[in-house]
Amino acid sequence: MINNNCQRTSIISKILSANDTGETGGHQAGILIPKSELILSFFPRLNGAEKNPRVYIKFHDNFDEEWQFNYIYYNNKFWGKMEKMDTKVS
């Protein structure tokens, strides 16, 4: 999923869409991560050979509050389901 030769990015930003924040009422929760090598290099590497690989990641905000997120690569298309493949943080 991520090119091992790519340098890791230390900071990213994204303007959240209505779908990212749940305003559209869709069934998929979470912030969609763009498929850019630069942005993906910020996150831990996921094993694309596993079905829907995921890791838990922790962030600290400016008030030193800890936030834990589930970082997941939805790769159901490789496992017989005709769904689009997304990477999300939820």
N, CA, C and O of each residue as an XYZ file, in Angstrom:
360
protein
N       0.814     -1.179      0.000
C       0.000      0.000      0.000
C       0.867      1.255      0.000
O       0.543      2.224     -0.686
N       1.950      1.253      0.749
C       2.841      2.395      0.789
C       4.193      1.982      0.228
O       4.711      0.914      0.554
N       4.747      2.816     -0.597
C       6.069      2.560     -1.152
C       7.107      2.690     -0.045
O       7.198      3.735      0.599
N       7.885      1.645      0.182
C       8.884      1.658      1.237
C       9.991      2.668      0.996
O      10.707      3.014      1.935
N      10.158      3.153     -0.230
C      11.198      4.122     -0.539
C      10.759      5.560     -0.276
O      11.575      6.477     -0.367
N       9.514      5.766      0.041
C       8.969      7.105      0.266
C       9.383      7.600      1.653
O       9.310      6.849      2.625
N       9.820      8.867      1.749
C      10.141      9.441      3.045
C       8.861      9.662      3.818
O       7.820      9.969      3.237
N       8.937      9.505      5.139
C       7.751      9.668      5.971
C       7.428     11.142      6.168
O       8.324     11.970      6.332
N       6.151     11.457      6.149
C       5.644     12.802      6.382
C       5.408     12.967      7.881
O       4.916     12.048      8.535
N       5.755     14.130      8.428
C       5.616     14.321      9.872
C       4.350     15.068     10.274
O       3.981     15.058     11.448
N       3.679     15.715      9.325
C       2.450     16.437      9.641
C       1.548     16.457      8.400
O       2.026     16.580      7.272
N       0.246     16.336      8.630
C      -0.726     16.419      7.541
C      -1.911     17.257      8.010
O      -2.095     17.475      9.208
N      -2.710     17.722      7.058
C      -3.963     18.400      7.392
C      -4.983     18.049      6.318
O      -4.636     17.699      5.190
N      -6.244     18.152      6.701
C      -7.322     17.861      5.760
C      -8.549     18.658      6.166
O      -8.898     18.724      7.345
N      -9.193     19.255      5.192
C     -10.493     19.885      5.440
C     -11.507     18.759      5.420
O     -11.635     18.042      4.427
N     -12.230     18.605      6.523
C     -13.176     17.493      6.642
C     -14.410     17.727      5.776
O     -14.969     18.823      5.738
N     -14.814     16.670      5.086
C     -16.026     16.722      4.262
C     -17.241     16.391      5.123
O     -17.098     15.925      6.254
N     -18.419     16.629      4.595
C     -19.649     16.273      5.309
C     -19.694     14.772      5.563
O     -20.189     14.338      6.603
N     -19.188     13.979      4.634
C     -19.152     12.528      4.822
C     -18.174     12.151      5.941
O     -18.452     11.238      6.719
N     -17.027     12.847      6.028
C     -16.051     12.584      7.090
C     -16.649     12.787      8.479
O     -16.335     12.045      9.410
N     -17.505     13.788      8.612
C     -18.052     14.142      9.922
C     -19.386     13.469     10.231
O     -19.940     13.665     11.313
N     -19.910     12.675      9.289
C     -21.168     11.955      9.518
C     -22.414     12.749      9.177
O     -23.527     12.279      9.413
N     -22.248     13.945      8.627
C     -23.406     14.795      8.323
C     -24.279     14.245      7.203
O     -25.448     14.614      7.098
N     -23.731     13.369      6.366
C     -24.509     12.842      5.235
C     -25.384     11.659      5.633
O     -26.227     11.221      4.850
N     -25.190     11.139      6.840
C     -25.984     10.014      7.303
C     -25.556      8.679      6.710
O     -26.282      7.693      6.836
N     -24.404      8.625      6.071
C     -23.912      7.370      5.492
C     -23.556      6.357      6.564
O     -23.376      6.709      7.730
N     -23.456      5.118      6.171
C     -23.191      4.039      7.123
C     -21.708      3.896      7.465
O     -21.364      3.245      8.451
N     -20.830      4.493      6.665
C     -19.400      4.361      6.925
C     -18.933      5.517      7.787
O     -19.060      6.684      7.414
N     -18.394      5.177      8.941
C     -17.887      6.200      9.846
C     -16.396      6.381      9.619
O     -15.692      5.443      9.244
N     -15.933      7.576      9.848
C     -14.504      7.809      9.803
C     -14.084      8.826      8.765
O     -14.835      9.170      7.853
N     -12.862      9.295      8.933
C     -12.272     10.282      8.039
C     -11.564      9.555      6.908
O     -10.663      8.753      7.149
N     -11.967      9.831      5.682
C     -11.334      9.225      4.523
C      -9.927      9.789      4.362
O      -9.732     11.004      4.376
N      -8.948      8.901      4.209
C      -7.565      9.302      4.003
C      -7.289      9.283      2.502
O      -7.448      8.242      1.866
N      -6.878     10.420      1.920
C      -6.568     10.445      0.488
C      -5.485      9.426      0.131
O      -4.627      9.116      0.957
N      -5.524      8.905     -1.098
C      -4.601      7.860     -1.538
C      -3.269      8.429     -2.028
O      -2.659      7.877     -2.944
N      -2.835      9.484     -1.447
C      -1.566     10.110     -1.793
C      -0.434      9.434     -1.015
O      -0.536      9.251      0.198
N       0.637      9.066     -1.709
C       1.795      8.444     -1.039
C       2.320      9.347      0.068
O       2.714      8.865      1.130
N       2.328     10.657     -0.174
C       2.833     11.604      0.806
C       1.989     11.572      2.081
O       2.529     11.532      3.186
N       0.682     11.589      1.928
C      -0.207     11.553      3.095
C      -0.158     10.187      3.766
O      -0.080     10.113      4.992
N      -0.200      9.109      2.997
C      -0.165      7.763      3.576
C       1.135      7.508      4.339
O       1.155      6.701      5.269
N       2.210      8.181      3.958
C       3.486      7.964      4.642
C       3.470      8.485      6.076
O       4.348      8.133      6.863
N       2.495      9.313      6.430
C       2.351      9.807      7.796
C       1.923      8.690      8.746
O       2.308      8.676      9.916
N       1.136      7.768      8.240
C       0.532      6.714      9.053
C       1.407      5.459      9.095
O       2.278      5.281      8.244
N       1.175      4.586     10.089
C       1.912      3.313     10.114
C       1.592      2.489      8.871
O       0.507      2.605      8.302
N       2.518      1.678      8.466
C       2.302      0.808      7.311
C       1.317     -0.302      7.692
O       1.373     -0.864      8.786
N       0.425     -0.593      6.763
C      -0.544     -1.671      6.961
C      -0.236     -2.788      5.985
O       0.229     -2.537      4.873
N      -0.492     -4.011      6.393
C      -0.236     -5.181      5.560
C      -1.425     -5.400      4.633
O      -2.455     -5.924      5.059
N      -1.293     -5.005      3.374
C      -2.371     -5.139      2.405
C      -2.728     -6.567      2.060
O      -3.749     -6.808      1.416
N      -1.894     -7.538      2.483
C      -2.196     -8.948      2.247
C      -3.220     -9.472      3.249
O      -3.783    -10.548      3.046
N      -3.470     -8.731      4.323
C      -4.489     -9.105      5.308
C      -5.817     -8.473      4.907
O      -5.846     -7.444      4.231
N      -6.908     -9.093      5.327
C      -8.224     -8.518      5.075
C      -8.453     -7.365      6.055
O      -8.395     -7.547      7.271
N      -8.712     -6.190      5.512
C      -8.996     -4.990      6.294
C      -8.001     -4.774      7.443
O      -8.406     -4.685      8.602
N      -6.702     -4.690      7.124
C      -5.713     -4.514      8.200
C      -5.934     -3.200      8.932
O      -6.376     -2.213      8.344
N      -5.620     -3.201     10.224
C      -5.830     -2.004     11.032
C      -4.823     -1.933     12.166
O      -4.270     -2.947     12.594
N      -4.601     -0.745     12.633
C      -3.796     -0.500     13.829
C      -4.480      0.618     14.600
O      -5.237      1.408     14.035
N      -4.203      0.674     15.888
C      -4.688      1.772     16.714
C      -3.571      2.796     16.817
O      -2.415      2.455     17.066
N      -3.931      4.045     16.623
C      -2.945      5.111     16.712
C      -3.423      6.138     17.737
O      -4.620      6.373     17.896
N      -2.464      6.736     18.421
C      -2.784      7.732     19.446
C      -2.204      9.079     19.050
O      -1.099      9.172     18.516
N      -2.976     10.115     19.324
C      -2.550     11.490     19.091
C      -2.771     12.275     20.374
O      -3.624     11.927     21.191
N      -2.005     13.322     20.538
C      -2.197     14.260     21.640
C      -2.501     15.623     21.042
O      -1.819     16.082     20.126
N      -3.537     16.263     21.575
C      -3.892     17.577     21.066
C      -3.100     18.664     21.804
O      -2.235     18.364     22.627
N      -3.407     19.918     21.499
C      -2.686     21.047     22.095
C      -2.903     21.168     23.601
O      -2.159     21.871     24.283
N      -3.917     20.486     24.117
C      -4.204     20.514     25.546
C      -3.694     19.249     26.234
O      -4.033     18.972     27.384
N      -2.879     18.494     25.513
C      -2.281     17.229     25.956
C      -3.324     16.144     26.255
O      -3.061     15.211     27.014
N      -4.503     16.281     25.651
C      -5.504     15.225     25.763
C      -5.176     14.157     24.724
O      -4.838     14.466     23.581
N      -5.280     12.899     25.141
C      -4.955     11.792     24.242
C      -6.203     11.332     23.493
O      -7.282     11.201     24.072
N      -6.033     11.090     22.198
C      -7.099     10.597     21.337
C      -6.617      9.316     20.686
O      -5.508      9.273     20.152
N      -7.433      8.270     20.723
C      -7.078      7.003     20.079
C      -8.008      6.762     18.905
O      -9.227      6.893     19.017
N      -7.406      6.404     17.765
C      -8.167      6.162     16.544
C      -7.834      4.793     15.973
O      -6.759      4.245     16.216
N      -8.759      4.264     15.226
C      -8.588      3.027     14.490
C      -8.224      3.409     13.064
O      -9.028      4.029     12.369
N      -7.032      3.051     12.620
C      -6.582      3.334     11.252
C      -6.723      2.040     10.473
O      -6.079      1.044     10.802
N      -7.564      2.044      9.439
C      -7.912      0.803      8.742
C      -7.897      0.994      7.225
O      -8.279      2.043      6.705
N      -7.450     -0.040      6.544
C      -7.459     -0.089      5.078
C      -8.544     -1.080      4.676
O      -8.355     -2.290      4.804
N      -9.674     -0.580      4.194
C     -10.769     -1.444      3.752
C     -10.431     -1.975      2.366
O     -10.559     -1.260      1.372
N     -10.003     -3.222      2.302
C      -9.588     -3.829      1.025
C     -10.482     -5.008      0.649
O     -10.004     -6.005      0.108
N     -11.776     -4.894      0.935
C     -12.731     -5.978      0.669
C     -12.738     -6.422     -0.786
O     -13.069     -7.570     -1.084
N     -12.379     -5.529     -1.687
C     -12.384     -5.864     -3.111
C     -11.473     -7.059     -3.400
O     -11.757     -7.858     -4.292
N     -10.380     -7.178     -2.644
C      -9.460     -8.296     -2.817
C     -10.006     -9.601     -2.238
O      -9.450    -10.671     -2.483
N     -11.087     -9.512     -1.475
C     -11.636    -10.683     -0.790
C     -13.017    -11.046     -1.309
O     -13.825    -11.628     -0.586
N     -13.288    -10.696     -2.576
C     -14.520    -11.140     -3.226
C     -15.698    -10.208     -3.095
O     -16.772    -10.523     -3.609
N     -15.554     -9.082     -2.435
C     -16.647     -8.128     -2.328
C     -16.355     -6.969     -3.259
O     -15.246     -6.435     -3.255
N     -17.322     -6.580     -4.047
C     -17.130     -5.497     -5.013
C     -17.409     -4.156     -4.340
O     -18.420     -3.508     -4.610
N     -16.522     -3.766     -3.487
C     -16.619     -2.479     -2.818
C     -15.392     -1.668     -3.141
O     -14.346     -2.219     -3.485
N     -15.516     -0.347     -3.030
C     -14.318      0.450     -3.263
C     -13.373      0.289     -2.076
O     -13.791     -0.054     -0.970
N     -12.119      0.540     -2.326
C     -11.105      0.362     -1.297
C     -10.753      1.724     -0.711
O     -10.342      2.628     -1.439
N     -10.914      1.873      0.602
C     -10.671      3.122      1.287
C      -9.755      2.904      2.479
O      -9.697      1.811      3.042
N      -9.052      3.941      2.849
C      -8.303      3.974      4.089
C      -8.939      5.039      4.947
O      -9.156      6.161      4.491
N      -9.244      4.696      6.205
C      -9.955      5.635      7.075
C      -9.366      5.655      8.474
O      -8.698      4.717      8.911
N      -9.633      6.742      9.150
C      -9.344      6.874     10.569
C     -10.694      7.073     11.246
O     -11.453      7.969     10.876
N     -10.987      6.248     12.223
C     -12.269      6.381     12.924
C     -12.081      6.216     14.416
O     -13.049      6.295     15.173
